[in-house]
Amino acid sequence: MGRIKSALVKRTARGVVKETERFTEKFDDNKLVLGNSMPSKRLRNMIAGYVARIKRMQREKKEIKVINPLE
């Protein structure tokens, strides 16, 4: 069971994903994209991890639509 992310982390991650298409499913890549724009290293890491999770969920959602085009 994982840790629960705060509303700040979720809101920021969703906003950043909508703004930029440079994010991937890999935590390390997302961390580099965020760079020093975050106020702290811990917050940057939490957001990068949640962005990776969002991207994975988006990919899985697309795969399900390809498998079942009627839905």
N, C-alpha and C positions, 0 to 999 in steps of 0.2 A: 504494500500500500504506500502510495507516494505522499508527498507533502501537499498541503492545500495552498494554492497561490492566492495572493491577495487581489482585491479588485483593482488596485493600482497597476499591478503587473499585467493582469489580463487586459485591462482597458488600453494600456500603453502598447502591449504586443499587438493587439488587433488593429490599432491605429497605425502602427509602423508597418504592418503587413499590407494594409490598404494603400499606403503611400508608396512603398518601394517593392519592386519585384526582384530585388537582388538576393532575397533570403532563400535558404535551402532547408533541407531536412536535417542538416548537420549542425550541431551545436557550435563547434569551433568556427565554422564559416560565418554563422550568424553573429558570433561574438566579435569577429573581426569587422563585420559590416557596421555593427553598432559603435565600435571604437570607443573613443573617449567622450561621446556625446551624453552618456548617462552620468548622473551625479555620484554614483559609487560603483565599485567593482561588483559587489554582491548583487545590486539591483540589475546591473547589466547582464550578469550571468543568469539571473532568474528570468529576465525578459528573453534572452537568447534561447534558453531552454524551452520556454513556452511557445516562442515563435516556431521552433523546430517541431513541436508537437502539433501546432496549428497546420503547418505545411504537410505533415504526415497525414493528418485527418483529411485535408483537402485532396491529397493524392488518392487515398483510399475511397473517398466519396466518388471521385471521377472513375476509378476502376470498377466500382459497383455499377455505375451508370452504363459503362461500356459492356459489362457482362449482362445486365438486364436493361436493355434499351426501352422496354415497354413501361417501366416505372418512372 
